[in-house]
Amino acid sequence: MKTFEVNFDGLVGPSHNHAGLSFGNRASSSHGGQTSSPKQAALQGLEKMISLSRQGMKQAVLPPHDRPHVPSLRKLGFTGKTDIDIIAHAAKKAPKILASVCSSSSMWAANSATVSPFADTEDGRTHFTPANLNSMFHRSIETDTTSTILKSIFRGDEYHHHPALPSGQTYSDEGAANHSRLCSSYGDQGVELFVYGVCQTDIASGPKIFPARQTRQASEAIARSHGLRAGKTVFAQQHPRAIDAGVFHNDVIAVANKNLLFCHQLAFADPLLLRRELDSSFGDDKIIYIEVSVDKVSLKDAVASYLFNSQLLLLPDQANYNLIVPIECAENRAVKCYLDELESDHSPINAVQYLDLRESMNNGGGPACLRFRVVMTQKQIEETKAQVFLDEALYKDLKHWIERHYRESLHIKDLLDPNLLLESRTALDELSQLLCLGAIYEFQ
């Protein structure tokens, strides 16, 4: 049975706004307080999805979360006779908390969970662990809904759904944004690479300016619970200089697909050790490394352009890779020069595709942030009851849905508008039916 790596992209939610909530994410901080366009953001993400689908990739969608998230406000002591009253209470007493429960950051599906495909696990099942996202309050409230959505899509004995790791600094987990898989073929056993920012028993080796969001302890716990083989699992520390430069997740400085690892020179704390361990674990086949030196692309330019937060794709019937990058890469002179050189240099990456994802980029997430990768067989795809796999018909339905329900613009002060809750719930209730997901939201 043919096996694919399916890209599940997160749909941008109706409350998409620029609140600047993510400390350590320079793009998020620098655009805080600006007016956003939820409609444009959602359409930009949808256009990326259909572009990849039309090129022959297996593409699916993940729905947004319910925002404003009233249950979180209740837990924090805000009261009222109705949900709208509770929002009004929060708006008056704690507008920053209200902004947090309005965040649509679940659109960055790379943070949603860590997945280990059936070929890698001891029991032959695909394992999912939703991220606890402890480092940021506005993201930590995503875990329960993420788990519900994943269970709704991936049903049956072939899948094993784990609870999120315990809360607290020791097991801080940010999902697949710090996890990669290298393999010869998607259906064959691969090597799973877990990248962490800090080990809790060696805090001094971590970053000094911004927090490390992934711990080694969390990565090790996921590897254990997923039943991964020790000889096929590698743990590597992210370079602390990269984190302090604004590389809050490893997928902002490195990306891998099949046997190719594309990364910056300062992506890993000990790149030579990492290569030795990967090569030893990979076996007879050879891993290809494309490492971009600081002389060609500085850390500052890498973060500004999100060069490495790209999607590395092997299109059907093609021998070489395509690199899907944000349009900002074309506007950065050093990055554009490097990419032009890469395309003409007979490298395994022979085509670069530039996409406009400015709304996501302004909040600190590029092409790779928006997608969650799951290895699936053709049979598993066909037996999925949820209607989440993108085709031209679903694309048209989703585009029409966005155009009917989303606002053209949204400012922080608009989060106080009680109509936003009603608009969002109406839209999400309709979407869950469109995607055949069932009652995945608490308000349903």
C-alpha positions in Angstrom: 0.0 0.0 0.0 1.4 3.4 -1.0 2.3 5.7 1.9 2.2 9.5 2.0 3.2 12.3 4.2 0.1 14.4 4.6 0.2 18.0 5.4 -2.6 19.0 7.8 -2.7 22.8 7.7 -4.4 24.8 10.5 -7.2 27.2 9.3 -6.7 30.7 10.6 -9.5 31.5 13.1 -12.1 34.4 12.9 -10.4 36.1 15.9 -7.0 36.4 14.3 -5.4 39.5 15.8 -2.0 41.1 16.5 -1.8 41.2 20.3 1.9 40.6 20.5 1.5 37.8 23.1 4.5 35.6 22.3 7.7 36.7 24.2 10.8 35.5 22.3 9.0 35.7 18.9 10.3 38.9 17.4 7.7 39.1 14.6 4.9 38.7 17.1 6.3 41.4 19.4 7.1 43.9 16.7 3.6 43.8 15.2 1.7 43.9 18.5 -1.1 46.4 18.5 -1.5 46.6 14.7 -4.7 45.9 12.9 -5.0 42.4 11.5 -7.2 41.0 8.7 -8.7 37.7 9.7 -10.3 37.2 6.3 -7.0 37.8 4.4 -5.1 35.6 6.9 -7.5 32.7 6.4 -7.5 33.1 2.6 -3.7 33.3 2.4 -3.5 30.0 4.3 -6.1 28.4 2.2 -4.3 29.4 -1.0 -1.2 27.8 0.3 -3.1 24.6 0.8 -4.7 24.4 -2.6 -1.4 25.3 -4.3 0.3 22.3 -2.8 -2.8 20.1 -3.5 -2.7 21.1 -7.1 0.9 20.1 -7.3 0.0 16.6 -6.2 0.6 16.7 -2.5 -1.8 15.1 0.0 -3.3 18.1 1.8 -5.8 18.3 4.6 -7.1 20.9 7.0 -7.5 21.3 10.8 -10.2 23.6 12.1 -9.6 26.7 14.2 -10.3 26.6 18.0 -13.2 28.3 19.7 -12.2 31.9 20.5 -12.9 33.9 22.6 -12.4 30.9 24.9 -15.0 31.5 27.6 -14.3 28.4 29.7 -10.8 29.7 30.4 -12.3 33.0 31.6 -14.6 31.1 33.9 -11.6 29.2 35.4 -9.9 32.5 36.0 -12.8 33.9 38.1 -14.7 36.0 35.6 -18.4 35.8 36.0 -21.7 36.8 34.4 -25.1 35.5 33.6 -24.1 34.8 29.9 -20.9 34.2 28.1 -21.1 37.7 26.7 -21.3 39.0 30.3 -18.2 37.1 31.2 -16.3 38.6 28.2 -17.5 42.0 29.3 -16.2 41.4 32.8 -12.8 40.3 31.5 -12.6 43.3 29.1 -13.2 45.7 32.0 -10.9 44.0 34.6 -8.2 42.3 32.6 -8.0 43.2 28.8 -4.7 41.4 28.5 -6.3 38.2 29.6 -9.1 38.7 27.2 -6.6 39.1 24.4 -5.0 35.8 25.4 -8.2 33.8 25.2 -9.0 35.4 21.8 -5.7 34.3 20.3 -6.1 32.2 17.1 -2.6 30.8 17.5 -3.9 27.2 17.0 -3.5 28.0 13.3 0.2 27.1 13.7 -0.5 23.4 13.6 3.1 22.5 13.9 2.7 23.2 17.6 -0.4 21.1 18.0 1.2 17.7 18.8 4.0 15.3 18.1 3.3 12.3 15.9 5.3 9.1 15.4 4.1 7.0 12.4 3.4 3.3 12.6 6.7 2.3 10.9 8.7 3.8 13.9 6.7 2.5 16.8 7.0 -0.9 18.7 3.3 -1.6 18.5 2.9 -0.6 14.8 0.4 2.1 15.5 0.6 5.8 14.9 1.0 7.7 18.1 -0.1 11.3 18.9 0.8 13.4 22.0 -0.8 16.9 22.0 1.6 19.6 23.1 1.0 21.1 26.6 2.4 24.5 25.4 3.2 25.4 29.0 5.5 28.3 28.1 2.6 30.6 27.0 -0.8 30.9 28.6 -2.6 31.8 25.4 -1.3 28.6 23.8 -1.6 26.3 26.9 -5.4 26.5 26.6 -5.3 24.8 23.2 -4.4 21.3 24.4 -7.9 19.9 25.1 -9.4 21.0 21.8 -6.4 19.8 19.9 -6.8 16.4 21.5 -10.5 16.3 20.6 -9.9 17.3 17.0 -7.1 14.7 16.5 -9.3 12.0 18.0 -12.1 13.0 15.7 -9.9 12.7 12.6 -7.7 9.8 13.5 -10.1 7.1 14.7 -9.6 3.4 15.2 -7.2 0.9 16.5 -4.4 2.0 14.2 -4.0 5.2 16.2 -2.9 5.7 19.8 -3.8 9.0 21.4 -1.8 10.0 24.5 -2.6 12.7 27.0 -0.4 15.8 27.0 2.6 15.7 29.3 2.3 17.0 32.9 2.3 20.8 33.2 5.3 22.6 34.6 8.8 23.7 33.4 10.3 20.2 33.4 8.1 18.8 30.7 7.5 21.9 28.6 6.5 20.6 25.2 5.9 22.6 22.0 4.9 19.7 19.7 6.2 18.9 16.2 7.9 22.4 15.8 10.8 20.8 17.6 10.6 17.3 16.0 11.7 16.0 12.6 11.8 12.6 11.0 14.3 11.4 8.4 13.7 8.3 6.4 14.4 6.6 3.0 10.7 6.2 2.3 7.7 7.4 4.4 6.5 3.8 5.0 9.9 2.6 6.1 11.3 2.9 9.6 12.8 6.3 10.1 15.0 8.2 12.5 13.1 10.6 14.8 15.0 13.8 15.8 13.9 15.6 18.9 15.4 19.1 19.4 15.3 20.7 22.8 16.2 24.2 24.0 17.3 23.2 27.5 17.8 20.2 29.7 16.4 20.9 33.2 19.5 19.4 34.8 21.8 21.8 32.9 20.0 25.1 32.8 23.3 27.0 32.4 23.7 25.6 28.8 20.5 27.1 27.7 19.7 30.6 26.3 20.2 33.8 28.3 17.7 36.3 26.8 14.6 34.3 25.7 13.1 31.2 27.3 13.7 27.7 25.9 10.3 26.3 25.2 11.2 22.7 24.7 12.9 20.6 27.3 15.0 17.4 26.8 12.9 15.7 29.5 9.7 16.4 27.5 11.2 15.0 24.3 12.5 11.9 26.1 9.1 11.3 27.7 7.3 11.4 24.3 9.8 9.1 22.7 9.2 6.6 25.6 5.5 6.7 25.4 5.5 6.4 21.6 7.5 3.2 21.9 10.4 4.5 19.7 13.5 2.4 19.4 16.6 3.9 21.1 18.8 3.2 18.1 16.4 5.2 15.9 15.9 8.2 18.1 18.2 11.2 18.4 18.1 14.1 20.8 19.9 17.3 20.0 20.1 20.7 21.7 19.2 23.8 19.7 21.9 26.4 19.7 21.2 28.9 22.5 22.4 31.8 20.3 19.7 31.0 17.9 17.0 31.0 20.6 18.3 34.4 21.9 18.2 35.7 18.3 14.4 34.9 18.1 14.4 31.3 17.0 11.8 30.2 19.5 11.3 26.8 17.8 13.7 24.5 15.9 11.4 24.7 12.8 12.4 28.4 12.5 16.1 27.3 11.9 15.9 23.8 10.4 13.6 21.6 8.2 13.9 18.0 7.2 12.1 15.7 4.7 13.0 12.1 3.9 16.8 12.0 3.8 17.5 15.7 3.5 18.2 18.1 6.4 18.3 21.8 5.5 19.5 24.0 8.4 21.4 27.1 9.4 25.0 26.8 10.7 23.8 27.9 14.2 20.8 25.6 14.3 22.3 23.1 16.7 24.6 23.4 19.7 26.8 20.5 18.5 26.2 19.9 14.8 29.1 17.5 14.3 27.8 15.2 17.1 24.3 15.5 15.7 25.6 14.4 12.2 27.4 11.4 13.7 24.4 10.3 15.6 22.0 10.7 12.7 24.3 8.9 10.3 24.8 6.1 12.7 21.0 5.8 13.3 20.0 6.1 9.7 21.9 3.0 8.5 23.1 2.2 5.0 21.4 5.1 3.2 23.0 8.5 3.3 21.6 11.7 4.9 22.1 14.8 2.8 22.9 17.9 4.8 22.5 21.4 3.4 23.9 23.8 6.0 23.8 27.5 5.3 26.7 29.4 6.8 26.5 32.6 8.7 28.5 34.2 6.0 25.7 33.7 3.5 22.7 34.2 5.8 23.1 35.8 9.2 20.9 34.7 12.1 19.2 38.1 11.9 18.3 37.6 8.2 17.2 34.0 8.9 14.8 35.1 11.6 13.5 38.2 9.6 12.8 36.1 6.5 11.8 32.8 8.0 14.0 31.1 5.4 14.1 27.8 7.4 10.4 27.9 8.4 9.8 26.6 5.0 8.2 23.5 3.6 10.6 21.0 2.1 8.5 19.0 -0.4 9.2 16.1 -2.7 6.5 16.4 -5.3 5.1 13.3 -7.0 7.3 11.8 -9.8 10.1 14.3 -9.0 13.6 13.4 -7.9 14.5 16.7 -6.3 12.9 18.9 -3.6 10.8 22.1 -3.8 11.2 24.7 -1.0 8.1 26.6 -0.1 9.2 29.9 1.5 7.4 33.1 2.5 7.5 36.1 0.2 9.7 37.9 2.8 12.6 35.7 1.5 12.4 37.4 -1.8 12.6 40.8 -0.1 15.7 40.1 1.9 18.8 40.6 -0.3 21.1 38.1 1.4 18.4 35.4 1.5 17.3 35.9 -2.1 20.9 35.7 -3.3 21.3 32.5 -1.4 18.1 31.0 -2.8 19.0 32.0 -6.3 22.4 30.2 -5.8 20.7 27.2 -4.3 18.4 26.8 -7.4 21.3 27.0 -9.9 23.8 24.9 -7.9 22.6 21.4 -8.8 21.5 20.8 -5.2 18.8 18.4 -4.1 16.6 21.5 -3.8 16.0 22.7 -7.4 13.0 24.9 -7.1 11.9 27.7 -4.7 8.3 28.8 -4.5 7.5 32.1 -2.8 4.1 32.5 -1.1 2.3 35.5 0.5 1.5 34.6 4.1 2.0 38.1 5.5 -0.8 37.9 8.1 0.7 34.7 9.6 4.2 36.1 9.3 3.3 39.3 11.1 2.2 37.1 14.0 5.4 35.1 13.9 4.6 32.0 11.9 5.6 31.0 8.4 4.7 28.1 6.0 6.1 25.3 8.2 4.3 26.7 11.3 0.9 26.3 9.6 1.2 22.6 9.0 1.3 19.3 10.9 2.7 16.3 9.1 1.2 12.8 9.4 2.4 9.7 7.6 -0.7 7.8 6.3 -1.3 4.9 3.9 -3.8 5.3 1.0 -6.1 2.9 2.9 -6.0 5.1 6.0 -6.8 8.2 4.0 -9.7 6.5 2.3 -11.1 5.3 5.6 -10.9 8.6 7.3 -14.5 9.6 8.1 -13.8 13.3 8.6 -14.0 15.2 5.3 -10.7 17.1 5.9 -8.7 16.2 2.7 -8.6 19.1 0.4 -9.9 18.9 -3.1 -11.3 21.6 -5.4 -14.8 21.2 -4.1 -13.7 21.5 -0.4 -11.5 24.4 -1.4 -14.5 26.3 -2.9 -16.6 25.5 0.2 -14.0 26.8 2.6 -13.3 29.9 0.6 -17.0 30.7 0.5 -17.2 30.0 4.3 -14.3 32.3 5.0 -15.7 35.1 2.8 -19.1 34.9 4.6 -18.0 34.7 8.2 -14.7 36.5 8.6 -14.1 40.2 9.3 -11.9 42.3 6.9 -10.1 43.8 9.8 -9.7 43.4 13.6 -8.0 45.6 16.1 -7.3 44.8 19.7 -10.1 47.0 20.9 -12.5 44.9 18.7 -12.0 42.0 21.0 -14.4 43.7 23.3 -17.2 43.4 20.7 -19.7 40.8 22.0 -20.6 40.0 18.4 -17.2 38.5 17.8 -18.1 35.6 20.0 -21.4 35.0 18.2 -19.8 35.4 14.8 -17.0 32.9 15.7 -19.3 30.3 17.1 -21.7 30.5 14.2 -18.8 30.0 11.8 -17.2 27.1 13.7 -20.4 25.3 14.2 -21.0 25.4 10.4 -17.4 24.3 9.8 -17.5 21.3 12.0 -20.5 20.1 10.1 -18.8 20.8 6.7 -15.7 18.8 7.8 -17.9 16.0 9.4 -16.0 16.3 12.7 -18.9 16.1 15.1 -19.2 18.2 18.2 -15.6 19.2 18.8 -16.3 22.5 20.6 -17.4 22.9 24.2 -20.2 25.3 23.1 -21.8 22.7 20.8 
